[in-house]
Amino acid sequence: MKRTRSGDSTDTIWETAEGAAEDDLEEETRGTKEETVFRKLGLLVAKKWGAKGSEKRPTVTQEELQKHSSEEDFWVMINGMVFDMGPFLRDEAKHPGGKAILMRQLELTGSDAGARFVRWHNAAGNAVRRAPEYFVGDLLGWTPPKKWRLCCCRRRSVPEEVL
Ligand code: HEM
């Protein structure tokens, strides 16, 4: 039986929506899709690896991240968290979205896959549930990008914290 970096089996049943009943009771769906997906992903990674900044939770440097950018060994960063796509690329685990999309990611915006992760998955799907198995660590020195929203005059964008 093949195993991921975190020791979980990769013989996953991708067809089944896991924890759906739990989600229906607890899932918080307010905010944008991006906020919802990132919040859920963050919660599930913390459940498996501990809170961000805690001792047992691993970290990754920018240099380390850049070293893993080949067709067989590709790490992506999603909202400050680094995930190993290698098992999918080496056919050790099955990615339902296929391999080509991951290779396109490498060509398009490199390791920063947050926007495309949000585009192709949703908070209630299996992707966010499976992602913690592929977690490598938090990217050191990463800060969330500033969010811009339309001002009440609807004519200009201002940083979110101003509103
Ligand atoms: C930890 C990383 C990832 C995991 C665990 C994962 C897992 C999954 C899963 C389970 C699905 C089936 C749909 C669902 O249940 O949400 C899926 C679909 C898909 N994923 Fe991923 N994925 C990951 C990263 C990525 C990345 C980085 C990209 C793009 C750059 C991507 C692109 C896609 C696409 C295109 C689909 C098909 C969506 C559709 O047919 O509607 N995935 N992925």
Boltz pocket constraint, residues with backbone or C-beta under 6 A from the ligand:
constraints:
  - pocket:
      binder: B
      contacts: [[A, 14], [A, 76], [A, 83], [A, 84], [A, 95], [A, 96], [A, 97], [A, 98], [A, 101], [A, 102], [A, 105], [A, 113], [A, 116], [A, 117], [A, 120], [A, 121], [A, 122], [A, 125], [A, 126], [A, 127], [A, 128], [A, 130], [A, 131], [A, 134]]
      max_distance: 6.0
